[in-house]
């Protein structure tokens, strides 16, 4: 089942017959020093494993369980940090936007604009991101069926951007639980768009720790293997050198050694399996 190819940079594309795309980095920008530390680790992993890797980190975590939770440095400072990451490592960049006005200044810095799951039906937001001409990754809301993502892709196409893809991050299954329906991968790919598997957020237990989101990181590796077998074109993971000390998503971020194991699994499976 062939999807269209989406170019991220002049040298990196994914979908169609391209190698898998890996998106990795700390959940939220915790400061310049930490961002650069993580970028160096991930750049070394990219070089060693010869993979296409995009650095991810958020300048604002607008959807937090508690009003007291750390949100990030904001647009202006966040873009300074991400520019520094690119200048030192050459890694392409991804970050989230939450409001239409953010699309233009953020799109001037990053290579992929990401739309959070709870905002995946916000037409003005998707259109603003798509009008930048950059690649746009839209997370499928926990409340949305795979078939309904066609409407998201159509919104991008209507403003002239075919570089919109869908990220699968699980569906609500009762209270405080998410499950990943592996049928979503071939269903979304049949719409013509690449699909990325969000390993980190599919392991969440929303509100599972009262004022914080809980998680089940022990399932990261088997679920990534399952998504690779189901045909995922890319893999998203939040990577932190010390998850218990992370300022966001501490229960679902994974360590660099765990990220390496997942990437190696995916590469082996992609080599062994016939294209779906």
Phi and psi restraints in degrees (value plus and minus 20) as a CYANA .aco file:
   2 UNK   PHI    -108.4   -68.4
   2 UNK   PSI     111.5   151.5
   3 UNK   PHI    -123.1   -83.1
   3 UNK   PSI     146.1   186.1
   4 UNK   PHI     -94.3   -54.3
   4 UNK   PSI     138.8   178.8
   5 UNK   PHI    -109.5   -69.5
   5 UNK   PSI     117.4   157.4
   6 UNK   PHI    -138.6   -98.6
   6 UNK   PSI     105.3   145.3
   7 UNK   PHI    -108.0   -68.0
   7 UNK   PSI     112.0   152.0
   8 UNK   PHI    -117.5   -77.5
   8 UNK   PSI     -66.8   -26.8
   9 UNK   PHI    -155.9  -115.9
   9 UNK   PSI    -198.6  -158.6
  10 UNK   PHI     -81.3   -41.3
  10 UNK   PSI     -44.9    -4.9
  11 UNK   PHI    -127.5   -87.5
  11 UNK   PSI     -30.3     9.7
  12 UNK   PHI    -147.0  -107.0
  12 UNK   PSI     104.4   144.4
  13 UNK   PHI    -154.3  -114.3
  13 UNK   PSI     139.3   179.3
  14 UNK   PHI    -165.1  -125.1
  14 UNK   PSI     152.4   192.4
  15 UNK   PHI      66.9   106.9
  15 UNK   PSI    -198.2  -158.2
  16 UNK   PHI      30.5    70.5
  16 UNK   PSI    -146.7  -106.7
  17 UNK   PHI    -123.6   -83.6
  17 UNK   PSI      -3.6    36.4
  18 UNK   PHI     -97.6   -57.6
  18 UNK   PSI     139.5   179.5
  19 UNK   PHI     -81.8   -41.8
  19 UNK   PSI     140.8   180.8
  20 UNK   PHI     -84.1   -44.1
  20 UNK   PSI     129.0   169.0
  21 UNK   PHI    -117.7   -77.7
  21 UNK   PSI     115.7   155.7
  22 UNK   PHI    -134.3   -94.3
  22 UNK   PSI     111.8   151.8
  23 UNK   PHI    -139.0   -99.0
  23 UNK   PSI     101.9   141.9
  24 UNK   PHI    -171.7  -131.7
  24 UNK   PSI     131.0   171.0
  25 UNK   PHI     135.7   175.7
  25 UNK   PSI     152.1   192.1
  26 UNK   PHI     -87.3   -47.3
  26 UNK   PSI     128.2   168.2
  27 UNK   PHI     -72.6   -32.6
  27 UNK   PSI     -71.9   -31.9
  28 UNK   PHI    -148.6  -108.6
  28 UNK   PSI     130.4   170.4
  29 UNK   PHI     -87.6   -47.6
  29 UNK   PSI      96.3   136.3
  30 UNK   PHI    -120.8   -80.8
  30 UNK   PSI     -12.1    27.9
  31 UNK   PHI     112.5   152.5
  31 UNK   PSI     140.5   180.5
  32 UNK   PHI     -81.6   -41.6
  32 UNK   PSI     -66.3   -26.3
  33 UNK   PHI     -80.3   -40.3
  33 UNK   PSI     -66.0   -26.0
  34 UNK   PHI     -88.5   -48.5
  34 UNK   PSI     -59.0   -19.0
  35 UNK   PHI     -81.4   -41.4
  35 UNK   PSI     -64.5   -24.5
  36 UNK   PHI     -87.3   -47.3
  36 UNK   PSI     -57.9   -17.9
  37 UNK   PHI     -79.1   -39.1
  37 UNK   PSI     -67.8   -27.8
  38 UNK   PHI     -87.8   -47.8
  38 UNK   PSI     -56.8   -16.8
  39 UNK   PHI     -84.1   -44.1
  39 UNK   PSI     -59.2   -19.2
  40 UNK   PHI     -83.6   -43.6
  40 UNK   PSI     -63.0   -23.0
  41 UNK   PHI     -81.0   -41.0
  41 UNK   PSI     -65.4   -25.4
  42 UNK   PHI     -92.3   -52.3
  42 UNK   PSI     -55.5   -15.5
  43 UNK   PHI     -84.0   -44.0
  43 UNK   PSI     -57.9   -17.9
  44 UNK   PHI     -84.9   -44.9
  44 UNK   PSI     -59.4   -19.4
  45 UNK   PHI     -84.8   -44.8
  45 UNK   PSI     -62.8   -22.8
  46 UNK   PHI     -76.5   -36.5
  46 UNK   PSI     -67.8   -27.8
  47 UNK   PHI     -88.4   -48.4
  47 UNK   PSI     -59.2   -19.2
  48 UNK   PHI     -89.4   -49.4
  48 UNK   PSI     -64.5   -24.5
  49 UNK   PHI    -111.5   -71.5
  49 UNK   PSI     -25.9    14.1
  50 UNK   PHI      36.2    76.2
  50 UNK   PSI      37.3    77.3
  51 UNK   PHI    -139.0   -99.0
  51 UNK   PSI     142.9   182.9
  52 UNK   PHI    -108.7   -68.7
  52 UNK   PSI      95.7   135.7
  53 UNK   PHI    -151.6  -111.6
  53 UNK   PSI     114.0   154.0
  54 UNK   PHI    -132.3   -92.3
  54 UNK   PSI     115.0   155.0
  55 UNK   PHI    -104.8   -64.8
  55 UNK   PSI     110.0   150.0
  56 UNK   PHI    -139.2   -99.2
  56 UNK   PSI     114.2   154.2
  57 UNK   PHI    -184.3  -144.3
  57 UNK   PSI     126.6   166.6
  58 UNK   PHI    -118.2   -78.2
  58 UNK   PSI     118.7   158.7
  59 UNK   PHI    -105.4   -65.4
  59 UNK   PSI     -36.1     3.9
  60 UNK   PHI    -173.3  -133.3
  60 UNK   PSI     107.9   147.9
  61 UNK   PHI    -123.3   -83.3
  61 UNK   PSI      66.6   106.6
  62 UNK   PHI     -92.5   -52.5
  62 UNK   PSI     -45.8    -5.8
  63 UNK   PHI    -121.0   -81.0
  63 UNK   PSI      67.2   107.2
  64 UNK   PHI    -136.2   -96.2
  64 UNK   PSI     132.3   172.3
  65 UNK   PHI     -86.1   -46.1
  65 UNK   PSI     -53.5   -13.5
  66 UNK   PHI    -145.7  -105.7
  66 UNK   PSI     126.3   166.3
  67 UNK   PHI     -86.7   -46.7
  67 UNK   PSI     -38.6     1.4
  68 UNK   PHI    -106.9   -66.9
  68 UNK   PSI     -26.3    13.7
  69 UNK   PHI     -90.1   -50.1
  69 UNK   PSI     128.0   168.0
  70 UNK   PHI     -85.3   -45.3
  70 UNK   PSI     114.6   154.6
  71 UNK   PHI    -131.5   -91.5
  71 UNK   PSI     -45.1    -5.1
  72 UNK   PHI     101.5   141.5
  72 UNK   PSI     157.9   197.9
  73 UNK   PHI    -104.6   -64.6
  73 UNK   PSI     -28.7    11.3
  74 UNK   PHI      71.9   111.9
  74 UNK   PSI     154.7   194.7
  75 UNK   PHI     -83.0   -43.0
  75 UNK   PSI     -74.7   -34.7
  76 UNK   PHI     -81.1   -41.1
  76 UNK   PSI     -72.8   -32.8
  77 UNK   PHI     -88.7   -48.7
  77 UNK   PSI     -56.8   -16.8
  78 UNK   PHI     -81.1   -41.1
  78 UNK   PSI     -60.3   -20.3
  79 UNK   PHI     -88.2   -48.2
  79 UNK   PSI     -53.3   -13.3
  80 UNK   PHI     -81.9   -41.9
  80 UNK   PSI     -62.8   -22.8
  81 UNK   PHI     -85.1   -45.1
  81 UNK   PSI     -65.8   -25.8
  82 UNK   PHI     -86.1   -46.1
  82 UNK   PSI     -56.7   -16.7
  83 UNK   PHI     -80.0   -40.0
  83 UNK   PSI     -61.4   -21.4
  84 UNK   PHI     -84.0   -44.0
  84 UNK   PSI     -57.4   -17.4
  85 UNK   PHI     -81.4   -41.4
  85 UNK   PSI     -67.1   -27.1
  86 UNK   PHI     -84.2   -44.2
  86 UNK   PSI     -63.6   -23.6
  87 UNK   PHI     -81.7   -41.7
  87 UNK   PSI     -57.3   -17.3
  88 UNK   PHI    -103.4   -63.4
  88 UNK   PSI     -58.1   -18.1
  89 UNK   PHI    -130.6   -90.6
  89 UNK   PSI     -39.5     0.5
  90 UNK   PHI      56.1    96.1
  90 UNK   PSI     -14.4    25.6
  91 UNK   PHI     -89.7   -49.7
  91 UNK   PSI     116.1   156.1
  92 UNK   PHI     -83.1   -43.1
  92 UNK   PSI     143.1   183.1
  93 UNK   PHI    -146.7  -106.7
  93 UNK   PSI     126.3   166.3
  94 UNK   PHI    -155.2  -115.2
  94 UNK   PSI     118.8   158.8
  95 UNK   PHI    -171.1  -131.1
  95 UNK   PSI     144.5   184.5
  96 UNK   PHI    -107.6   -67.6
  96 UNK   PSI     132.3   172.3
  97 UNK   PHI    -145.5  -105.5
  97 UNK   PSI     133.5   173.5
  98 UNK   PHI    -141.7  -101.7
  98 UNK   PSI     -36.3     3.7
  99 UNK   PHI    -155.8  -115.8
  99 UNK   PSI     127.1   167.1
 100 UNK   PHI     -75.9   -35.9
 100 UNK   PSI     -55.8   -15.8
 101 UNK   PHI     -85.1   -45.1
 101 UNK   PSI     -41.3    -1.3
 102 UNK   PHI     -95.3   -55.3
 102 UNK   PSI     -39.0     1.0
 103 UNK   PHI     -79.6   -39.6
 103 UNK   PSI     -66.2   -26.2
 104 UNK   PHI     -87.3   -47.3
 104 UNK   PSI     -72.5   -32.5
 105 UNK   PHI     -87.2   -47.2
 105 UNK   PSI     -54.7   -14.7
 106 UNK   PHI     -94.3   -54.3
 106 UNK   PSI     -59.8   -19.8
 107 UNK   PHI     -83.6   -43.6
 107 UNK   PSI     -41.8    -1.8
 108 UNK   PHI     -92.7   -52.7
 108 UNK   PSI     -34.7     5.3
 109 UNK   PHI    -130.1   -90.1
 109 UNK   PSI     -65.4   -25.4
 110 UNK   PHI    -117.6   -77.6
 110 UNK   PSI     147.2   187.2
 111 UNK   PHI    -117.2   -77.2
 111 UNK   PSI     -45.6    -5.6
 112 UNK   PHI    -152.4  -112.4
 112 UNK   PSI     108.1   148.1
 113 UNK   PHI    -116.4   -76.4
 113 UNK   PSI     110.2   150.2
 114 UNK   PHI    -130.4   -90.4
 114 UNK   PSI     116.5   156.5
 115 UNK   PHI    -124.2   -84.2
 115 UNK   PSI     101.3   141.3
 116 UNK   PHI     -82.8   -42.8
 116 UNK   PSI     137.5   177.5
 117 UNK   PHI     -78.4   -38.4
 117 UNK   PSI     -64.5   -24.5
 118 UNK   PHI     -90.7   -50.7
 118 UNK   PSI     -28.2    11.8
 119 UNK   PHI    -130.9   -90.9
 119 UNK   PSI      -7.4    32.6
 120 UNK   PHI     -89.0   -49.0
 120 UNK   PSI     -33.2     6.8
 121 UNK   PHI    -123.2   -83.2
 121 UNK   PSI     -16.0    24.0
 122 UNK   PHI     -98.9   -58.9
 122 UNK   PSI      80.1   120.1
 123 UNK   PHI     -78.5   -38.5
 123 UNK   PSI     -67.4   -27.4
 124 UNK   PHI     -82.0   -42.0
 124 UNK   PSI     -57.4   -17.4
 125 UNK   PHI     -88.0   -48.0
 125 UNK   PSI     -67.2   -27.2
 126 UNK   PHI     -83.1   -43.1
 126 UNK   PSI     -63.1   -23.1
 127 UNK   PHI     -84.0   -44.0
 127 UNK   PSI     -61.7   -21.7
 128 UNK   PHI     -83.3   -43.3
 128 UNK   PSI     -62.5   -22.5
 129 UNK   PHI     -84.1   -44.1
 129 UNK   PSI     -64.2   -24.2
 130 UNK   PHI     -85.1   -45.1
 130 UNK   PSI     -54.7   -14.7
 131 UNK   PHI     -87.3   -47.3
 131 UNK   PSI     -36.5     3.5
 132 UNK   PHI     -89.4   -49.4
 132 UNK   PSI     -38.8     1.2
 133 UNK   PHI      64.0   104.0
 133 UNK   PSI     -25.4    14.6
 134 UNK   PHI     -99.4   -59.4
 134 UNK   PSI     144.6   184.6
 135 UNK   PHI     -84.3   -44.3
 135 UNK   PSI     123.0   163.0
 136 UNK   PHI    -148.0  -108.0
 136 UNK   PSI     100.6   140.6
 137 UNK   PHI    -123.2   -83.2
 137 UNK   PSI      99.7   139.7
 138 UNK   PHI    -128.6   -88.6
 138 UNK   PSI     102.1   142.1
 139 UNK   PHI     -96.5   -56.5
 139 UNK   PSI     109.3   149.3
 140 UNK   PHI     -88.2   -48.2
 140 UNK   PSI     102.5   142.5
 141 UNK   PHI     -79.7   -39.7
 141 UNK   PSI     130.6   170.6
 142 UNK   PHI     -81.8   -41.8
 142 UNK   PSI     -34.8     5.2
 143 UNK   PHI    -123.3   -83.3
 143 UNK   PSI     -16.1    23.9
 144 UNK   PHI    -131.3   -91.3
 144 UNK   PSI     121.0   161.0
 145 UNK   PHI    -100.3   -60.3
 145 UNK   PSI     136.9   176.9
 146 UNK   PHI     -77.9   -37.9
 146 UNK   PSI     -58.0   -18.0
 147 UNK   PHI     -81.9   -41.9
 147 UNK   PSI     -52.8   -12.8
 148 UNK   PHI     -91.4   -51.4
 148 UNK   PSI     -32.8     7.2
 149 UNK   PHI     -88.3   -48.3
 149 UNK   PSI     -34.1     5.9
 150 UNK   PHI     -77.9   -37.9
 150 UNK   PSI     -56.6   -16.6
 151 UNK   PHI     -83.8   -43.8
 151 UNK   PSI     -55.1   -15.1
 152 UNK   PHI     -86.2   -46.2
 152 UNK   PSI     -66.9   -26.9
 153 UNK   PHI     -82.4   -42.4
 153 UNK   PSI     -57.9   -17.9
 154 UNK   PHI     -84.7   -44.7
 154 UNK   PSI     -55.8   -15.8
 155 UNK   PHI     -83.0   -43.0
 155 UNK   PSI     -60.5   -20.5
 156 UNK   PHI     -85.2   -45.2
 156 UNK   PSI     -64.0   -24.0
 157 UNK   PHI     -83.3   -43.3
 157 UNK   PSI     -55.5   -15.5
 158 UNK   PHI     -85.6   -45.6
 158 UNK   PSI     -43.3    -3.3
 159 UNK   PHI    -124.7   -84.7
 159 UNK   PSI      -5.9    34.1
 160 UNK   PHI      70.8   110.8
 160 UNK   PSI      -2.5    37.5
 161 UNK   PHI    -139.4   -99.4
 161 UNK   PSI      93.9   133.9
 162 UNK   PHI    -113.2   -73.2
 162 UNK   PSI     -15.1    24.9
 163 UNK   PHI    -117.5   -77.5
 163 UNK   PSI      24.1    64.1
 164 UNK   PHI    -127.3   -87.3
 164 UNK   PSI     111.5   151.5
 165 UNK   PHI    -149.6  -109.6
 165 UNK   PSI     148.2   188.2
 166 UNK   PHI    -132.1   -92.1
 166 UNK   PSI     119.8   159.8
 167 UNK   PHI    -130.9   -90.9
 167 UNK   PSI     103.5   143.5
 168 UNK   PHI    -108.3   -68.3
 168 UNK   PSI     104.4   144.4
 169 UNK   PHI    -152.1  -112.1
 169 UNK   PSI       3.4    43.4
 170 UNK   PHI      73.7   113.7
 170 UNK   PSI     143.8   183.8
 171 UNK   PHI    -143.9  -103.9
 171 UNK   PSI     128.0   168.0
 172 UNK   PHI     -81.8   -41.8
 172 UNK   PSI     113.7   153.7
 173 UNK   PHI    -153.4  -113.4
 173 UNK   PSI      70.2   110.2
 174 UNK   PHI      51.4    91.4
 174 UNK   PSI    -180.5  -140.5
 175 UNK   PHI    -105.4   -65.4
 175 UNK   PSI     117.5   157.5
 176 UNK   PHI      35.3    75.3
 176 UNK   PSI      18.8    58.8
 177 UNK   PHI    -172.2  -132.2
 177 UNK   PSI     124.4   164.4
 178 UNK   PHI    -145.6  -105.6
 178 UNK   PSI     126.2   166.2
 179 UNK   PHI    -150.6  -110.6
 179 UNK   PSI     130.7   170.7
 180 UNK   PHI    -125.6   -85.6
 180 UNK   PSI      97.9   137.9
 181 UNK   PHI    -106.2   -66.2
 181 UNK   PSI      89.4   129.4
 182 UNK   PHI     -85.9   -45.9
 182 UNK   PSI     -33.6     6.4
 183 UNK   PHI     -88.1   -48.1
 183 UNK   PSI     -39.9     0.1
 184 UNK   PHI     -80.9   -40.9
 184 UNK   PSI     -53.8   -13.8
 185 UNK   PHI     -84.6   -44.6
 185 UNK   PSI     -73.6   -33.6
 186 UNK   PHI     -87.5   -47.5
 186 UNK   PSI     -49.9    -9.9
 187 UNK   PHI     -85.0   -45.0
 187 UNK   PSI     -68.0   -28.0
 188 UNK   PHI     -89.0   -49.0
 188 UNK   PSI     -60.4   -20.4
 189 UNK   PHI     -83.1   -43.1
 189 UNK   PSI     -51.2   -11.2
 190 UNK   PHI     -86.0   -46.0
 190 UNK   PSI     -38.7     1.3
 191 UNK   PHI     -98.3   -58.3
 191 UNK   PSI     -27.6    12.4
 192 UNK   PHI      80.8   120.8
 192 UNK   PSI     -23.1    16.9
 193 UNK   PHI    -126.2   -86.2
 193 UNK   PSI     124.3   164.3
 194 UNK   PHI     -83.2   -43.2
 194 UNK   PSI     136.1   176.1
 195 UNK   PHI    -150.0  -110.0
 195 UNK   PSI     118.7   158.7
 196 UNK   PHI    -131.6   -91.6
 196 UNK   PSI     119.8   159.8
 197 UNK   PHI    -116.2   -76.2
 197 UNK   PSI     101.4   141.4
 198 UNK   PHI    -107.8   -67.8
 198 UNK   PSI      73.9   113.9
 199 UNK   PHI     -82.8   -42.8
 199 UNK   PSI     -67.1   -27.1
 200 UNK   PHI     -80.0   -40.0
 200 UNK   PSI     -74.4   -34.4
 201 UNK   PHI    -100.1   -60.1
 201 UNK   PSI     -37.5     2.5
 202 UNK   PHI     -93.2   -53.2
 202 UNK   PSI     -33.3     6.7
 203 UNK   PHI    -113.2   -73.2
 203 UNK   PSI     -19.4    20.6
 204 UNK   PHI     -90.1   -50.1
 204 UNK   PSI     133.1   173.1
 205 UNK   PHI    -139.7   -99.7
 205 UNK   PSI      69.9   109.9
 206 UNK   PHI     -74.4   -34.4
 206 UNK   PSI     106.5   146.5
 207 UNK   PHI      47.2    87.2
 207 UNK   PSI      -5.3    34.7
 208 UNK   PHI     -89.1   -49.1
 208 UNK   PSI     -33.7     6.3
 209 UNK   PHI    -143.0  -103.0
 209 UNK   PSI      17.2    57.2
 210 UNK   PHI      55.9    95.9
 210 UNK   PSI    -116.6   -76.6
 211 UNK   PHI    -110.2   -70.2
 211 UNK   PSI     -14.0    26.0
 212 UNK   PHI    -156.3  -116.3
 212 UNK   PSI     134.6   174.6
 213 UNK   PHI    -100.9   -60.9
 213 UNK   PSI     115.1   155.1
 214 UNK   PHI    -110.9   -70.9
 214 UNK   PSI    -196.7  -156.7
 215 UNK   PHI    -188.7  -148.7
 215 UNK   PSI     149.2   189.2
 216 UNK   PHI    -151.4  -111.4
 216 UNK   PSI      49.5    89.5
 217 UNK   PHI     -84.6   -44.6
 217 UNK   PSI     -34.8     5.2
 218 UNK   PHI     -84.2   -44.2
 218 UNK   PSI     -35.9     4.1
 219 UNK   PHI    -115.2   -75.2
 219 UNK   PSI     -18.3    21.7
 220 UNK   PHI     -78.2   -38.2
 220 UNK   PSI     -69.0   -29.0
 221 UNK   PHI     -89.4   -49.4
 221 UNK   PSI     -68.2   -28.2
 222 UNK   PHI     -84.3   -44.3
 222 UNK   PSI     -55.4   -15.4
 223 UNK   PHI     -90.1   -50.1
 223 UNK   PSI     -56.8   -16.8
 224 UNK   PHI     -83.8   -43.8
 224 UNK   PSI     -59.8   -19.8
 225 UNK   PHI     -82.0   -42.0
 225 UNK   PSI     -63.7   -23.7
 226 UNK   PHI     -82.9   -42.9
 226 UNK   PSI     -62.1   -22.1
 227 UNK   PHI     -85.7   -45.7
 227 UNK   PSI     -57.4   -17.4
 228 UNK   PHI     -82.4   -42.4
 228 UNK   PSI     -62.7   -22.7
 229 UNK   PHI     -86.1   -46.1
 229 UNK   PSI     -51.3   -11.3
 230 UNK   PHI    -100.7   -60.7
 230 UNK   PSI     -27.8    12.2
 231 UNK   PHI      87.2   127.2
 231 UNK   PSI      -3.5    36.5
 232 UNK   PHI     -79.5   -39.5
 232 UNK   PSI     118.3   158.3
 233 UNK   PHI    -107.1   -67.1
 233 UNK   PSI     -38.2     1.8
 234 UNK   PHI    -173.2  -133.2
 234 UNK   PSI     146.9   186.9
 235 UNK   PHI    -159.4  -119.4
 235 UNK   PSI     104.9   144.9
 236 UNK   PHI    -128.1   -88.1
 236 UNK   PSI     109.2   149.2
 237 UNK   PHI    -167.2  -127.2
 237 UNK   PSI     116.8   156.8
 238 UNK   PHI    -108.8   -68.8
 238 UNK   PSI     104.0   144.0
 239 UNK   PHI    -140.3  -100.3
 239 UNK   PSI     110.2   150.2
 240 UNK   PHI    -158.9  -118.9
 240 UNK   PSI     122.7   162.7
 241 UNK   PHI     -91.9   -51.9
 241 UNK   PSI     -41.1    -1.1
 242 UNK   PHI    -166.9  -126.9
 242 UNK   PSI      59.0    99.0
 243 UNK   PHI     -71.0   -31.0
 243 UNK   PSI     -59.2   -19.2
 244 UNK   PHI     -81.4   -41.4
 244 UNK   PSI     -42.4    -2.4
 245 UNK   PHI    -119.5   -79.5
 245 UNK   PSI     -18.3    21.7
 246 UNK   PHI     -84.7   -44.7
 246 UNK   PSI     129.9   169.9
 247 UNK   PHI    -106.9   -66.9
 247 UNK   PSI     -23.2    16.8
 248 UNK   PHI    -177.1  -137.1
 248 UNK   PSI     124.4   164.4
 249 UNK   PHI      31.7    71.7
 249 UNK   PSI      23.7    63.7
 250 UNK   PHI     -86.3   -46.3
 250 UNK   PSI     -42.3    -2.3
 251 UNK   PHI    -108.3   -68.3
 251 UNK   PSI     -27.7    12.3
 252 UNK   PHI    -146.3  -106.3
 252 UNK   PSI     -29.8    10.2
 253 UNK   PHI     -89.7   -49.7
 253 UNK   PSI     131.0   171.0
 254 UNK   PHI    -138.7   -98.7
 254 UNK   PSI     136.3   176.3
 255 UNK   PHI     -98.6   -58.6
 255 UNK   PSI     139.0   179.0
 256 UNK   PHI     -76.0   -36.0
 256 UNK   PSI     -56.2   -16.2
 257 UNK   PHI     -88.0   -48.0
 257 UNK   PSI     -54.1   -14.1
 258 UNK   PHI     -89.8   -49.8
 258 UNK   PSI     -57.4   -17.4
 259 UNK   PHI     -82.1   -42.1
 259 UNK   PSI     -62.1   -22.1
 260 UNK   PHI     -78.9   -38.9
 260 UNK   PSI     -66.1   -26.1
 261 UNK   PHI     -81.3   -41.3
 261 UNK   PSI     -60.7   -20.7
 262 UNK   PHI     -85.0   -45.0
 262 UNK   PSI     -65.1   -25.1
 263 UNK   PHI     -81.5   -41.5
 263 UNK   PSI     -62.7   -22.7
 264 UNK   PHI     -84.5   -44.5
 264 UNK   PSI     -60.1   -20.1
 265 UNK   PHI     -77.7   -37.7
 265 UNK   PSI     -69.1   -29.1
 266 UNK   PHI     -80.9   -40.9
 266 UNK   PSI     -64.4   -24.4
 267 UNK   PHI     -83.2   -43.2
 267 UNK   PSI     -60.8   -20.8
 268 UNK   PHI     -85.7   -45.7
 268 UNK   PSI     -61.1   -21.1
 269 UNK   PHI     -89.7   -49.7
 269 UNK   PSI     -60.4   -20.4
 270 UNK   PHI     -83.6   -43.6
 270 UNK   PSI     -53.9   -13.9
 271 UNK   PHI     -91.1   -51.1
 271 UNK   PSI     -53.8   -13.8
 272 UNK   PHI    -104.1   -64.1
 272 UNK   PSI     -49.3    -9.3
 273 UNK   PHI    -111.3   -71.3
 273 UNK   PSI     125.9   165.9
 274 UNK   PHI     -93.4   -53.4
 274 UNK   PSI     126.2   166.2
 275 UNK   PHI     -77.3   -37.3
 275 UNK   PSI     122.2   162.2
